[in-house]
Amino acid sequence: MKTSWQPYDIAKLTGYSPSTVSKVFRGYRDVGEEARNKIMEAAKQTGYISKYRFFHETSVREGVIAVVYDDWRGLQNPFFSEVLNSVRETLGELGYDILLIRKHPPEDLEELCVKRQVDGILLISTDSDFHITYRQLFQKFPIVSLNEVFVNEYSVLSNNAQGIRKAMEYLIRLGHKKIAMITGELNQKPGIERFKEYRECLSENGIRFSKKYVKNCTYYSYEEGYEIMKKLLEQVQPTAVLATGDYLCMGAIDYAVKAGYQVPQDISFVGFDDIEYARVFKPALTTVRQNKELLGKVAAELLLDLVSGKKPHKKRYLIDTELILRESSTNWKGTEL
């Protein structure tokens, strides 16, 4: 017999949509009396408890999902903020609140989650050893990782290899052979996958790989992109740069322009993410679009399935990417399109 009922379950039990159930639990008055009564009766029968009271006689418990992250600087990245907006919207429709938690020592994090009656954890971590350090946490709470993969755990992430291949094949078709890459650290799954695909694309097209053309970043920031581009141009002269973050790409472009290069005539640039600012930046960024709305929605729904006792049919969910062509890239001089 089920002992922990959530809004997600009440929706399935009554046959009403999750948003309708959420409206009833939150006290909205635009739900019909029949539907309201049926939902509240189901909540009473299942023993569903809450911090809010409606109709002065029934109490309902709102669920709590913890979003655990490594560093506040990562959450400042527009990519993660847009994904979190999608997570928040999806969970909100199903009657769940979000609790943002910066990563604590294992014992403290577990104690905090228990104290706050957390139902599940959405993990945004760049720590590849997280699942080892926090082994007990994985045993006690449903957990879904976003943008990282842990062995035998549930994860949702963009198809990084697909995105890099689309960008590289596009640049190579434009005649570029000296293609530099600015990417994340190579101890994280996204960074590893992107770098591997970059090398494979070079090899498949008979282009020699050189370590001088690859630079690593930590926070995917504008400032990092600016400084890395400066160091890059001191060593090599690329005709194209693939930066695995739009802010990185913008910083790199700004340095190149200040150094006297024309973009894209002298150097083409391709970013990654397609944040909102990418289309208004000058020049507007050619970039690999990550489907941030779908990433957040799938991660939230997968976690709620785990919370409700379901066992999803697979552990890893890949979300397709799309190459968006704008002004920051063109064919290499003398190469016909």
URQUIPE-V489832 format. One record per residue. N is the residue number from 1. RES is the residue in one small letter. SS is DSSP state (~ for helix, > for strand, _ for the rest). PHI is phi in whole degrees, -180 to 180 (NA if undefined). Layout:
n->N res->RES ss->SS phi->PHI
n->N res->RES ss->SS phi->PHI
This chain:
n->1 res->m ss->_ phi->NA
n->2 res->k ss->_ phi->-72
n->3 res->t ss->_ phi->-108
n->4 res->s ss->_ phi->-129
n->5 res->w ss->_ phi->-93
n->6 res->q ss->_ phi->-126
n->7 res->p ss->~ phi->-53
n->8 res->y ss->~ phi->-57
n->9 res->d ss->~ phi->-71
n->10 res->i ss->~ phi->-61
n->11 res->a ss->~ phi->-62
n->12 res->k ss->~ phi->-67
n->13 res->l ss->~ phi->-66
n->14 res->t ss->~ phi->-92
n->15 res->g ss->_ phi->87
n->16 res->y ss->_ phi->-91
n->17 res->s ss->_ phi->-69
n->18 res->p ss->~ phi->-57
n->19 res->s ss->~ phi->-67
n->20 res->t ss->~ phi->-66
n->21 res->v ss->~ phi->-60
n->22 res->s ss->~ phi->-62
n->23 res->k ss->~ phi->-62
n->24 res->v ss->~ phi->-64
n->25 res->f ss->~ phi->-66
n->26 res->r ss->_ phi->-95
n->27 res->g ss->_ phi->87
n->28 res->y ss->_ phi->-66
n->29 res->r ss->_ phi->-103
n->30 res->d ss->_ phi->-96
n->31 res->v ss->_ phi->-110
n->32 res->g ss->_ phi->-59
n->33 res->e ss->~ phi->-62
n->34 res->e ss->~ phi->-63
n->35 res->a ss->~ phi->-65
n->36 res->r ss->~ phi->-59
n->37 res->n ss->~ phi->-64
n->38 res->k ss->~ phi->-65
n->39 res->i ss->~ phi->-68
n->40 res->m ss->~ phi->-67
n->41 res->e ss->~ phi->-65
n->42 res->a ss->~ phi->-64
n->43 res->a ss->~ phi->-64
n->44 res->k ss->~ phi->-69
n->45 res->q ss->~ phi->-65
n->46 res->t ss->_ phi->-87
n->47 res->g ss->_ phi->75
n->48 res->y ss->_ phi->-68
n->49 res->i ss->_ phi->-112
n->50 res->s ss->_ phi->-148
n->51 res->k ss->_ phi->-83
n->52 res->y ss->> phi->-108
n->53 res->r ss->> phi->-118
n->54 res->f ss->> phi->-127
n->55 res->f ss->_ phi->61
n->56 res->h ss->_ phi->61
n->57 res->e ss->_ phi->-141
n->58 res->t ss->> phi->-121
n->59 res->s ss->> phi->-117
n->60 res->v ss->> phi->-133
n->61 res->r ss->_ phi->-92
n->62 res->e ss->_ phi->-83
n->63 res->g ss->> phi->-76
n->64 res->v ss->> phi->-130
n->65 res->i ss->> phi->-112
n->66 res->a ss->> phi->-88
n->67 res->v ss->> phi->-106
n->68 res->v ss->> phi->-101
n->69 res->y ss->> phi->-134
n->70 res->d ss->_ phi->-77
n->71 res->d ss->_ phi->-148
n->72 res->w ss->~ phi->-61
n->73 res->r ss->~ phi->-67
n->74 res->g ss->~ phi->-67
n->75 res->l ss->~ phi->-70
n->76 res->q ss->_ phi->-73
n->77 res->n ss->_ phi->-64
n->78 res->p ss->~ phi->-55
n->79 res->f ss->~ phi->-59
n->80 res->f ss->~ phi->-70
n->81 res->s ss->~ phi->-65
n->82 res->e ss->~ phi->-71
n->83 res->v ss->~ phi->-65
n->84 res->l ss->~ phi->-65
n->85 res->n ss->~ phi->-60
n->86 res->s ss->~ phi->-67
n->87 res->v ss->~ phi->-61
n->88 res->r ss->~ phi->-61
n->89 res->e ss->~ phi->-66
n->90 res->t ss->~ phi->-64
n->91 res->l ss->~ phi->-68
n->92 res->g ss->~ phi->-62
n->93 res->e ss->~ phi->-64
n->94 res->l ss->_ phi->-102
n->95 res->g ss->_ phi->85
n->96 res->y ss->> phi->-111
n->97 res->d ss->> phi->-98
n->98 res->i ss->> phi->-106
n->99 res->l ss->> phi->-118
n->100 res->l ss->> phi->-83
n->101 res->i ss->> phi->-132
n->102 res->r ss->> phi->-75
n->103 res->k ss->_ phi->-57
n->104 res->h ss->_ phi->-111
n->105 res->p ss->_ phi->-57
n->106 res->p ss->~ phi->-49
n->107 res->e ss->~ phi->-66
n->108 res->d ss->~ phi->-67
n->109 res->l ss->~ phi->-66
n->110 res->e ss->~ phi->-64
n->111 res->e ss->~ phi->-62
n->112 res->l ss->~ phi->-65
n->113 res->c ss->~ phi->-65
n->114 res->v ss->~ phi->-68
n->115 res->k ss->~ phi->-61
n->116 res->r ss->_ phi->-89
n->117 res->q ss->_ phi->56
n->118 res->v ss->_ phi->-70
n->119 res->d ss->_ phi->-90
n->120 res->g ss->> phi->-163
n->121 res->i ss->> phi->-127
n->122 res->l ss->> phi->-103
n->123 res->l ss->> phi->-104
n->124 res->i ss->> phi->-113
n->125 res->s ss->_ phi->-131
n->126 res->t ss->_ phi->-105
n->127 res->d ss->_ phi->-92
n->128 res->s ss->_ phi->-68
n->129 res->d ss->_ phi->-98
n->130 res->f ss->~ phi->-56
n->131 res->h ss->~ phi->-71
n->132 res->i ss->~ phi->-84
n->133 res->t ss->~ phi->-64
n->134 res->y ss->_ phi->-110
n->135 res->r ss->~ phi->-55
n->136 res->q ss->~ phi->-65
n->137 res->l ss->~ phi->-64
n->138 res->f ss->~ phi->-66
n->139 res->q ss->~ phi->-82
n->140 res->k ss->~ phi->-108
n->141 res->f ss->_ phi->-133
n->142 res->p ss->> phi->-65
n->143 res->i ss->> phi->-134
n->144 res->v ss->> phi->-125
n->145 res->s ss->> phi->-97
n->146 res->l ss->> phi->-113
n->147 res->n ss->_ phi->74
n->148 res->e ss->_ phi->-148
n->149 res->v ss->_ phi->-121
n->150 res->f ss->_ phi->-116
n->151 res->v ss->_ phi->-56
n->152 res->n ss->_ phi->64
n->153 res->e ss->_ phi->-120
n->154 res->y ss->> phi->-85
n->155 res->s ss->> phi->-148
n->156 res->v ss->> phi->-131
n->157 res->l ss->> phi->-156
n->158 res->s ss->> phi->-69
n->159 res->n ss->_ phi->-78
n->160 res->n ss->~ phi->-61
n->161 res->a ss->~ phi->-62
n->162 res->q ss->~ phi->-61
n->163 res->g ss->~ phi->-64
n->164 res->i ss->~ phi->-66
n->165 res->r ss->~ phi->-63
n->166 res->k ss->~ phi->-61
n->167 res->a ss->~ phi->-68
n->168 res->m ss->~ phi->-67
n->169 res->e ss->~ phi->-63
n->170 res->y ss->~ phi->-64
n->171 res->l ss->~ phi->-65
n->172 res->i ss->~ phi->-67
n->173 res->r ss->~ phi->-62
n->174 res->l ss->_ phi->-79
n->175 res->g ss->_ phi->98
n->176 res->h ss->_ phi->-80
n->177 res->k ss->_ phi->-124
n->178 res->k ss->_ phi->-97
n->179 res->i ss->> phi->-106
n->180 res->a ss->> phi->-90
n->181 res->m ss->> phi->-133
n->182 res->i ss->> phi->-112
n->183 res->t ss->> phi->-138
n->184 res->g ss->_ phi->-75
n->185 res->e ss->_ phi->-65
n->186 res->l ss->_ phi->-90
n->187 res->n ss->_ phi->-110
n->188 res->q ss->_ phi->-123
n->189 res->k ss->~ phi->-57
n->190 res->p ss->~ phi->-59
n->191 res->g ss->~ phi->-63
n->192 res->i ss->~ phi->-64
n->193 res->e ss->~ phi->-64
n->194 res->r ss->~ phi->-67
n->195 res->f ss->~ phi->-65
n->196 res->k ss->~ phi->-60
n->197 res->e ss->~ phi->-69
n->198 res->y ss->~ phi->-57
n->199 res->r ss->~ phi->-65
n->200 res->e ss->~ phi->-64
n->201 res->c ss->~ phi->-65
n->202 res->l ss->~ phi->-62
n->203 res->s ss->~ phi->-62
n->204 res->e ss->~ phi->-64
n->205 res->n ss->_ phi->-106
n->206 res->g ss->_ phi->69
n->207 res->i ss->_ phi->-104
n->208 res->r ss->_ phi->-71
n->209 res->f ss->_ phi->-83
n->210 res->s ss->_ phi->-136
n->211 res->k ss->~ phi->-61
n->212 res->k ss->~ phi->-64
n->213 res->y ss->~ phi->-89
n->214 res->v ss->> phi->-121
n->215 res->k ss->> phi->-128
n->216 res->n ss->> phi->-110
n->217 res->c ss->_ phi->-127
n->218 res->t ss->_ phi->-116
n->219 res->y ss->_ phi->-111
n->220 res->y ss->_ phi->57
n->221 res->s ss->_ phi->-96
n->222 res->y ss->~ phi->-59
n->223 res->e ss->~ phi->-62
n->224 res->e ss->~ phi->-64
n->225 res->g ss->~ phi->-59
n->226 res->y ss->~ phi->-63
n->227 res->e ss->~ phi->-69
n->228 res->i ss->~ phi->-66
n->229 res->m ss->~ phi->-64
n->230 res->k ss->~ phi->-60
n->231 res->k ss->~ phi->-66
n->232 res->l ss->~ phi->-60
n->233 res->l ss->~ phi->-73
n->234 res->e ss->~ phi->-77
n->235 res->q ss->~ phi->-110
n->236 res->v ss->_ phi->-139
n->237 res->q ss->_ phi->-125
n->238 res->p ss->_ phi->-72
n->239 res->t ss->_ phi->-97
n->240 res->a ss->> phi->-151
n->241 res->v ss->> phi->-130
n->242 res->l ss->> phi->-106
n->243 res->a ss->> phi->-107
n->244 res->t ss->_ phi->-86
n->245 res->g ss->_ phi->-171
n->246 res->d ss->~ phi->-65
n->247 res->y ss->~ phi->-64
n->248 res->l ss->~ phi->-56
n->249 res->c ss->~ phi->-64
n->250 res->m ss->~ phi->-64
n->251 res->g ss->~ phi->-64
n->252 res->a ss->~ phi->-64
n->253 res->i ss->~ phi->-64
n->254 res->d ss->~ phi->-61
n->255 res->y ss->~ phi->-67
n->256 res->a ss->~ phi->-59
n->257 res->v ss->~ phi->-64
n->258 res->k ss->~ phi->-66
n->259 res->a ss->_ phi->-83
n->260 res->g ss->_ phi->100
n->261 res->y ss->_ phi->-88
n->262 res->q ss->_ phi->-94
n->263 res->v ss->_ phi->-117
n->264 res->p ss->_ phi->-103
n->265 res->q ss->_ phi->-59
n->266 res->d ss->_ phi->-91
n->267 res->i ss->_ phi->-139
n->268 res->s ss->> phi->-89
n->269 res->f ss->> phi->-131
n->270 res->v ss->> phi->-129
n->271 res->g ss->> phi->-99
n->272 res->f ss->> phi->-152
n->273 res->d ss->> phi->128
n->274 res->d ss->_ phi->61
n->275 res->i ss->_ phi->-71
n->276 res->e ss->~ phi->-58
n->277 res->y ss->~ phi->-70
n->278 res->a ss->~ phi->-60
n->279 res->r ss->~ phi->-84
n->280 res->v ss->_ phi->-105
n->281 res->f ss->_ phi->-63
n->282 res->k ss->_ phi->-113
n->283 res->p ss->_ phi->-74
n->284 res->a ss->_ phi->-57
n->285 res->l ss->_ phi->-79
n->286 res->t ss->> phi->-74
n->287 res->t ss->> phi->-157
n->288 res->v ss->> phi->-91
n->289 res->r ss->> phi->-84
n->290 res->q ss->> phi->-92
n->291 res->n ss->_ phi->-80
n->292 res->k ss->~ phi->-65
n->293 res->e ss->~ phi->-63
n->294 res->l ss->~ phi->-71
n->295 res->l ss->~ phi->-57
n->296 res->g ss->~ phi->-66
n->297 res->k ss->~ phi->-65
n->298 res->v ss->~ phi->-65
n->299 res->a ss->~ phi->-63
n->300 res->a ss->~ phi->-65
n->301 res->e ss->~ phi->-68
n->302 res->l ss->~ phi->-64
n->303 res->l ss->~ phi->-64
n->304 res->l ss->~ phi->-68
n->305 res->d ss->~ phi->-61
n->306 res->l ss->~ phi->-65
n->307 res->v ss->~ phi->-61
n->308 res->s ss->_ phi->-82
n->309 res->g ss->_ phi->97
n->310 res->k ss->_ phi->-76
n->311 res->k ss->_ phi->-119
n->312 res->p ss->_ phi->-55
n->313 res->h ss->_ phi->-76
n->314 res->k ss->_ phi->-146
n->315 res->k ss->_ phi->-93
n->316 res->r ss->> phi->-119
n->317 res->y ss->> phi->-116
n->318 res->l ss->> phi->-101
n->319 res->i ss->> phi->-106
n->320 res->d ss->_ phi->-62
n->321 res->t ss->> phi->-111
n->322 res->e ss->> phi->-144
n->323 res->l ss->> phi->-86
n->324 res->i ss->> phi->-107
n->325 res->l ss->_ phi->-92
n->326 res->r ss->_ phi->-135
n->327 res->e ss->_ phi->-96
n->328 res->s ss->_ phi->-86
n->329 res->s ss->_ phi->-139
n->330 res->t ss->_ phi->-158
n->331 res->n ss->_ phi->-70
n->332 res->w ss->_ phi->-69
n->333 res->k ss->_ phi->-50
n->334 res->g ss->_ phi->87
n->335 res->t ss->_ phi->-101
n->336 res->e ss->_ phi->-81
n->337 res->l ss->_ phi->-74
